[in-house]
Amino acid sequence: MVCGKGTIKQIKFTVGLKNSFPANVLVLKNKAEVSEEVALKKSILEANYSRNSIILFDRGLQRRKTFCEFSDKNILFVTRLKNKARYVETKKFKEVKGRKTKTLLLQKDVLVKLVGEREILTKNEFRLIVATSLETRETFLFLTNIFNLNAKEITDAYKRRWEIEVFFKFLKQELNFKHFVSRNENGIKVMMYATFILALLLLAYKEKNSISSYKIAKIRFTHELEMEITKEIVLACGGSIFKFNKFKNSQYG
């Protein structure tokens, strides 16, 4: 798709994580899908997840109509509203003022209707949790359609959305997914899915070996893979497996 007044063609994709693993990838090509309002909504509606899953997404999606559609489809979500968002409080949900989490000071937990187009209130009622950062004093507005969790559980759930930012940083810095080797759609898709397969292998290796750093996981995974390939070459050439193991042990210190 061509964005703006330029002539550069672009392709956009969205990624959904499930338990830290990439689970839903959607490639977008229509110009209207440049908008996060369109792209994120489509990605969420087309994703595969269990009935009780909680969908976490950022402030790129703000349309009141979309929030209502999610609720009507029984899609549970937690997101953040922009601080200038307008709403009308309909009822206090829980008294939380003064309570703290590790990073937040809770201010209010209320039921609201959002002010939409033409000043019309949403037909659906949502839950709004207002909190202040203990460190920066910034105010956060957490919006959800979940009513059976307490305020701390809702804000803790939203924190997990940060995993997608860490994952993208991992893709770009450690797997070099920022320079395309092809400029056609099929070539980009091949590179993208190959990168995600590698990411899945590294993530599984990281979890299995209780490694905290993506970078360390990549280094160890690469080293072990090289050793296994070398071992097969040694065996195929009739070499000494005893000498190879001695070499391998010296490499691991």
C-alpha positions in Angstrom: 0.0 0.0 0.0 1.1 3.6 -0.6 0.9 5.8 2.5 0.3 9.5 2.4 1.6 11.5 -0.7 4.7 9.4 -1.1 5.3 6.7 -3.7 7.0 4.1 -1.4 5.0 1.0 -1.1 4.6 -0.5 2.4 3.3 -3.7 4.0 2.0 -3.8 7.5 1.6 -6.7 9.9 0.3 -7.2 13.4 1.4 -9.8 16.0 -0.4 -11.1 18.9 1.3 -12.8 21.8 -0.1 -15.7 23.9 1.8 -16.6 27.0 4.9 -14.7 25.6 4.8 -16.7 22.3 3.7 -15.2 18.9 0.3 -16.8 18.2 -1.5 -14.5 15.7 0.1 -12.8 12.7 -1.9 -10.8 10.3 -0.6 -9.2 7.1 -2.3 -6.0 6.1 -2.3 -4.5 2.6 -5.2 -2.1 2.3 -4.6 1.6 2.7 -7.3 2.0 5.3 -5.4 -0.5 7.5 -2.6 1.9 8.0 -4.8 3.2 10.8 -4.2 1.4 14.1 -8.0 1.8 14.7 -8.6 -0.5 11.7 -5.6 -2.8 12.0 -5.8 -3.6 15.7 -9.5 -4.2 15.5 -9.2 -6.6 12.6 -6.3 -8.4 14.3 -8.3 -8.9 17.5 -11.5 -10.0 15.7 -9.6 -12.5 13.6 -7.4 -13.9 16.3 -7.7 -17.4 17.7 -8.0 -17.4 21.5 -10.0 -19.3 24.2 -13.3 -18.0 25.5 -11.9 -16.7 28.8 -8.8 -15.0 27.3 -8.1 -11.4 28.2 -7.0 -9.2 25.2 -4.5 -6.5 26.0 -3.9 -3.6 23.6 -2.6 -0.1 23.8 -4.0 3.4 23.1 -3.8 3.0 19.3 -7.4 1.7 19.5 -9.8 4.3 20.9 -13.1 4.1 19.0 -16.1 3.7 21.3 -17.9 1.7 18.7 -15.1 -0.9 18.7 -15.2 -1.2 22.5 -18.9 -1.8 22.3 -18.5 -4.4 19.6 -15.9 -6.3 21.6 -18.3 -6.4 24.6 -21.2 -7.5 22.4 -19.0 -10.4 21.1 -17.9 -11.3 24.7 -14.3 -10.4 24.0 -12.8 -9.5 27.3 -10.2 -6.7 27.1 -8.1 -4.3 29.1 -6.7 -1.2 27.5 -5.8 2.4 28.3 -7.8 5.5 27.4 -6.1 8.7 26.5 -6.1 11.1 29.4 -8.3 13.6 27.6 -10.9 10.9 27.0 -14.5 12.0 27.9 -16.8 9.8 29.9 -19.7 9.9 32.3 -19.5 8.1 35.6 -22.6 6.0 36.2 -21.8 4.2 39.5 -18.9 3.6 41.9 -17.7 0.0 41.4 -15.3 -0.4 44.3 -13.8 2.0 46.8 -10.0 1.9 46.1 -8.8 5.4 46.7 -5.5 5.3 48.5 -4.7 1.7 47.9 -1.4 0.9 46.2 0.1 -1.7 43.9 3.9 -2.0 43.4 3.9 0.9 41.0 0.5 2.6 41.2 -1.6 4.6 43.6 -5.3 3.7 42.9 -7.7 6.7 42.7 -11.0 5.3 41.6 -12.8 2.2 40.3 -16.1 3.2 38.6 -18.6 2.2 35.9 -18.8 4.6 33.0 -20.3 5.3 29.7 -18.0 6.9 27.1 -18.7 10.0 25.1 -18.7 9.1 21.5 -19.4 10.8 18.2 -22.0 13.6 18.3 -21.7 13.7 22.0 -23.7 10.4 22.3 -23.0 8.1 25.2 -22.1 4.5 24.5 -24.9 2.0 24.9 -22.5 -0.3 26.8 -21.2 0.4 30.3 -17.5 -0.1 31.0 -15.3 -0.2 34.0 -12.7 2.6 34.4 -9.8 2.4 36.9 -7.9 5.6 37.5 -4.4 5.4 39.0 -1.3 7.5 39.4 2.3 6.3 38.9 4.1 6.3 42.2 7.3 7.2 40.4 6.3 9.8 37.8 2.9 10.9 39.1 1.5 10.4 35.7 -2.2 9.5 35.6 -3.4 6.3 33.8 -7.0 5.5 32.7 -7.5 1.7 32.5 -10.6 0.7 30.6 -12.1 -2.8 30.7 -15.3 -4.9 30.4 -14.2 -7.3 33.1 -16.1 -7.1 36.3 -14.9 -10.2 38.3 -11.3 -9.1 39.0 -10.2 -6.5 41.4 -8.5 -3.3 40.4 -5.0 -4.6 41.1 -5.5 -7.6 39.0 -6.7 -5.5 36.1 -3.7 -3.1 36.2 -1.3 -6.1 36.6 -2.9 -7.7 33.6 -2.3 -4.6 31.5 1.4 -4.6 32.5 1.8 -7.8 30.6 1.1 -5.8 27.4 4.7 -4.6 27.7 5.8 -8.1 26.6 4.9 -7.2 23.0 7.3 -4.2 23.1 10.1 -6.5 24.4 9.3 -9.0 21.7 9.5 -6.5 18.9 12.8 -5.2 20.3 14.1 -8.8 20.4 13.0 -9.3 16.7 14.8 -6.1 15.6 17.9 -6.2 17.7 18.7 -9.9 18.0 17.1 -11.3 14.9 17.8 -8.3 12.6 14.1 -8.1 11.5 14.5 -4.5 10.3 16.3 -5.0 6.9 14.3 -6.8 4.2 16.2 -9.0 1.8 13.2 -8.9 -0.6 10.9 -6.1 -1.8 8.0 -8.1 -3.0 5.1 -9.3 -0.8 5.8 -13.0 -0.9 9.5 -12.5 -0.2 8.7 -10.3 2.9 6.2 -12.9 4.1 8.8 -15.7 3.8 11.3 -13.7 5.8 8.7 -12.7 8.4 7.5 -16.2 9.0 11.0 -17.7 9.0 12.0 -15.1 11.6 8.9 -15.9 13.8 9.8 -19.7 13.6 13.3 -18.9 14.8 11.8 -16.6 17.5 9.6 -19.5 18.7 12.6 -21.8 18.9 14.6 -19.3 20.9 11.7 -18.5 23.2 11.1 -22.2 23.9 14.9 -22.7 24.5 14.9 -19.6 26.8 11.9 -20.9 28.9 13.2 -24.5 29.1 16.6 -23.4 30.3 15.3 -20.7 32.6 17.3 -18.0 30.9 16.3 -14.4 31.7 17.9 -12.6 28.7 16.9 -13.0 25.1 20.5 -12.1 24.1 22.0 -14.8 26.3 19.5 -17.4 25.0 20.4 -16.6 21.4 24.2 -16.9 22.1 23.8 -20.2 23.9 21.3 -21.6 21.4 23.6 -20.7 18.5 26.6 -22.2 20.2 24.9 -25.5 21.0 23.5 -25.7 17.5 26.9 -25.3 16.0 28.2 -28.0 18.3 25.5 -30.4 17.2 26.1 -29.8 13.5 29.9 -30.2 14.0 29.2 -33.5 15.9 27.2 -34.9 12.9 30.0 -33.9 10.5 32.6 -35.6 12.7 30.5 -38.8 12.8 29.9 -38.7 9.1 33.6 -38.4 8.4 34.5 -41.3 10.8 36.1 -39.0 13.4 36.6 -39.7 17.1 33.5 -38.9 19.1 35.7 -39.0 22.2 38.0 -36.2 20.9 34.9 -34.2 19.9 33.3 -34.5 23.3 36.6 -33.4 24.9 36.7 -30.4 22.6 33.0 -29.6 23.3 33.6 -29.7 27.0 36.6 -27.4 26.7 34.4 -24.9 24.7 31.8 -24.8 27.5 34.6 -24.3 30.1 
